[in-house]
């Protein structure tokens, strides 16, 4: 069904995603405020979008991959923004991770100008984006979801989560659980280390039983080596925890443990650890406890 | 190396463990303050221990499986207790889950009367005990651990964790991580439910990615059905969280998220949910949020 895909936002995630759409044989017009990124994508067969307006006007399916809620709101709703320029009957897909509340608001505005819209945030990180193995959580009209199937399959595995905002909600659930599984590992390792047990034994025993988590499988051994190279930067997870807090407030949904995780991620930002992997939350627990689980080989 | 095993404490865990030692062909003298439990074990080939003293005197390897720290302290250290009666050169193994601090104290007292001692708490629950698939976390002298290998292999998979108390420490780490992974799942599901998303979709998407945990694999689908049959009773995990708090205090080890988990488990006890599975911590988050994720089919 797809004629022209417009792709706005060619960052760490957006660039490899756009590339995978080109690899899948789709015609794509790319745009980013940094024009060098568009140049690079043209090497892979993309057409150049000269402006947000230009891309929005030419797209049958428009994809946005932007940093945060205000960027998405502004791109779609501002004067001269996306929704003023899109063809009726075309489809908008926002794949940024933003507030579910904002996602619903933008989708409603899109519906009013005859553009069905999906929220479709992803998990799987840069590696998942490069390898077309993203988990894609999709909210919006189910018939629009079905129309976008070809696009999603070129990027990873989509799951339909419900009406507008549902994709962002499931992404938020994911970020709650990942953050708290990270905190769980951090407190277990610091406690065990302070009591004098080798952290490798703790990771080995816990990973083999009911305490197992994917987070510990992937990051436990790296934490012990002091390797906090991202992965997923703590500042981005902190952004997501801010979205979760705002959304939880609007839902009247108290989240006591998530609020502790939020504060721990705030400590990471205060200490300049925003560009470390989010598993560096163990450094906060170490700071509290005046101890250090990991070696100094990485720092 | 084993001649006679003494086994004290034939409860939900101890009984099937003693039975597995008998199945492995070991000679075993069993004792419990409830004499009917000893009768039942005799049907499986055990000899009857008539008292704590009787079992301690006859054992080459003495195993205790008791409810809590004070029970273990009392059984070993009281006048007329285990340590007054054991043969020099015999071995004591406490497989109860108790405070690492108490484990060290009892092991030191045992060492003074010529009885090397291991702390060897288990995870895997009643099912693991019945199927001889327990994870066994062992602290104490390594040569004593090697002497006890035959016994441990008849019960599950042992890991040597370090000197006295290390087994209890790793068990405590395990209980921290399991409790917080449970809380993580609870907050994610309640948040998503309040935002209007089907919890089955949340479990399905999160289980397939970085948020995956064994706790969600096993309990996510049951929570959605409202099935909180234990498994592991919340009152026992609450006991373990008390041990963790006391130990953390003695180590000067702040654990902010674990303290939240502790309070949530305290709420479960206040509401009479002590005999539900520990995954029922979601009922606390539901209570806070005035919502209900699970159906009423189980109640």
Interface residues (C-beta under 8 A of the other chain):
Chain A: X100 X123 X124 X135 X137 X157 X159 X161 X162 X163 X165 X166 X169 X170 X172 X173 X174 X176 X177 X178 X179 X180 X181 X183 X184 X185 X187 X188 X189 X190 X191 X192 X194 X195 X196 X197 X198 X201 X202 X204 X205 X206 X208 X209 X210 X211 X212 X213 X214 X215 X216 X218 X244 X247 X248 X251 X252 X253 X254 X255 X256 X257 X258 X260 X261 X263 X264 X285 X288 X289 X290 X291
Chain B: X100 X123 X124 X135 X137 X157 X159 X161 X162 X163 X165 X166 X169 X170 X172 X173 X174 X176 X177 X178 X179 X180 X181 X183 X184 X185 X187 X188 X189 X190 X191 X192 X194 X195 X196 X197 X198 X201 X202 X204 X205 X206 X208 X209 X210 X211 X212 X213 X214 X215 X216 X218 X244 X247 X248 X251 X252 X253 X254 X255 X256 X257 X258 X260 X261 X263 X264 X285 X288 X289 X290 X291
